[in-house]
Amino acid sequence: MGTRQRAGDLGAADARRHLVAAGREIRDARLTLGMSLEVASRRAGMSPSQFGRIERAVIRRPTYDQVCRAARAVGLETSLRLYPSGAPVRDRGQLPLLGRFEALLGAPLALRREVPLPQAGDQRAWDGRIGGGERPASVEGESRLHDIQAVTRRVELKLRDDPDAGIVILVVARTAHNQRVLAEHREALRAQFPLDGAAIARELRRGRVPRASGIIVL
C-alpha cells in the first residue's frame, strides 16, 4: 500500500509541476500576442476567471481538456508524452524469464540487464544486451503478449534509435496464452524475427550470437 501511495504522491507532484509550466507558457503566449484575457477565454470556450486560474495554476484539478483548449486559444498545441522513470516496473514473470534466458548463454557470452538507448534524454532501455560474441544482440522479454503490433513497433523504434543494438532476440514466456498468440501471428513476424527458438538456443549454448533476430519461448 505504501508503494502505491508513494507513486501517487509523485504523480501528483508531476501534475502540479506540469500545470505551473503550462500556465506560465499560456500566459506568456497570450501577452506576446497582445490578447486580452476576455478574448482568450472566449476563444477557449470558458470564462475569463477560469482562464486566468489556468494561467496561474490555481485550479486544483483542471481537466486535460481545459488546458488544451486554453493553449489552443493562444496558438499553442499541447503534447503529452510518457517516459519510463526510475527502476522499471516489471510483472512477477519477467525477471525469472530473463533469468531462464541468461542460463542458456555459453561462454564467453554474458547478459547485461537494462541497457539504455544512447540518445541524450531518451529514457528507454533494452531489457538486456548480450556481450562477448562476434556481434551485438539486444534482448526484449515478454511475460505476456498483448498487442503484437505494439511489441514490433517498440522494437523497430529502438532499432532506429540505437545503432549498437545488433540483432534482437524476443524472449517470450511459455504460457498457453502466449503460445496461442504466437501460433496465430508467427509467420507475420517472420520478416522481423526470422529465427525460431531451437536455432537461437543452439547458438547461445555454443557461446555464439545468432546470425539474425528471432523469437524464443522459455
N, C-alpha and C positions, 0 to 999 in steps of 0.2 A: 504493500500500500504506500510505503514511504517513497519508493522509487517512482511510482506513478505520480505522486504529489509533486515531487521534485521536478519531473518532466513538465508537469502542468505549470508550475511556477516559472520555469524557464521559458515556456511558450508564451505566458502572459507578459513576461519582460520583453520578449521578442516583439510581440504585438505592439506594446507601448512604444518601443524604440522606433519601429517602422512607421507608426502613426504620427509621431512627432516629426520625423523626417519628411513624410509625405505632406503634412500640413504646412511645413515650412516651404517646401517646393511649390505647393499650390499657391500660397500667399505671394511668394516671390514672383511667380509667373503672372499672377493677376496684376500686381503692381507694375511689373515691367510692361504689360500691355496697356497700362493706364485704365484698367477696367474697374468700375465700382463694384462694391460688394453686392449691391442690388442687381446689377446686370449679370454678374457671375452666377448668383444664386438662381436668377430666373432661367438662365441657360441650363443650369443643373437640375432644375425642377424641384427646388427646395426653398425654404425661407432664408432670408439674409442671416438671421440669427443662427440657424443650423449650419449654414455655410461657414460663418465666422468661427463656430465652435470646432468645425473640422480643421480649419486653418490653425487654430490654437491648440488642437489636440486635447480639448477638454470634454468631448463627448466620451463617456465611459466606455461604451461598446458600439462604435459606429459600424454599420454593415460594410462589407466589401463593395456592395453596390453603391452606397453613398460616396465612398472615397473615389471610386471610378468615375462617377458622374461629376463630382467636383473637379477632378483632374481634367476631364474632357472639356469642361466649361472654360478652362483657361488654356486649352491647346496641349494638354499633356495626355499621355497614354500610360495606364498603369500596367505593370508587369509583375506577376507573382511567380517566383521560381523557388524550388525546394532543393536543399543540398544535404547530403549526409553530414552529421556533426558528431564529433567526439567518437567514443567507441561504437562500432557498428552494432545495431540491434539485430540479433540473429534468433531464429527459432531454435528449439532444442535439438532439431535433427541436423542442422548444418555443420556444426563443429565436428560431431562424430563422422559425418560424411567426408569431410576434408581429411580427417584422421585416417579413414579407410583408404582414401586415395593415396595419402602420403606413404602408407605402408607398402604400396606397390613399387615405390621408387628404388631401383637398384643403384649401387654406387657407380659413378660419382654424382648421381642426381640428388638434388636436395630441394625441398619446397620452402619458400619464404612466404609467409602469410601477409595479407593486407598490403599490397604494393600500390602506392598512389600513382595516378597518372602524372606525367611530367609537366603538364600545363600549369603555369602560375595561377594560383587561386582556384584550381579545379580540385574539388574535394572527393571526386570519385576514386575508387581503387579496385584493382583486381582482387579476387579472393585469394589468389596465390600466384606465384611465379616460380617456375622450375629453372634452377640454375645448374651448371655443371655439365650441360650437354653441348652438342655441336651447334644447336640453335636455341633461341629462347622460346619459352612456351608459357602462356598465361592460362590461368585456371579460374573457372566460374562454377560455383556449387549451387545446385538447386535441390532443396529437400522436397519441395512440392511444386510441380509445374502448374501454372495457372494460365497465363496468356503467352503462348508460344511466340507470337509476333513481337510482344514486348521484350522477351528474352533475346530474340535475334537482333532486334533493333538496338538494344542496350549494348550488345557485343559489337555490332557494327560501329556504333558511335565511339566506343572505347578504342577499337582498332584504328579508326580515323584519327583519333587524337593522341595515340601512343605509338610512335614509330618503333619502339622497342618491344612491342607486345609479342611478336613472333606468331606462332600458331596458337590456337585457342582450344583447350580441352574443356568441354562442358560435362561436369560431373553431376549425375542425377541419382537420387536415392532410389533404391529398388523397392518400390511400393506398387501395389496393384493399380492405383490411380495413375502414377507416372508411366507405368508400362502401357496402359491403355492409351494415354495421350501420345506417347512416342510411337506406338503401333499405328496410330491414325496419321501422324504428321512426319514420320521419319524420312520418307522419300522427298517431301517438300523441303526438308532441312539438309538434304544430301549435298547440295552445291556449297553451302556454307560450312558444313561439318561432314566431310566425306568419309572419314574413318569410323568404324564401329568399335565397340568396346574390346573385343578379343584382340584385334590388331594393336590397339593402344596399350593394353595391359602387357602384351608380349614384348613390345619395345621398351616400356618403362622398366619391367623386371630385368631386362638386359642392360639397363643403365643408359638407354638411348631415348632421346626425344623423338616422338613420331614425326614422320615426314610431312604430315598435313593435320589440319584441325579435325576434331571428331567428338563423338559423344560416348561416354562410358557410363554404365549403370552399375552402381555398387550398393 
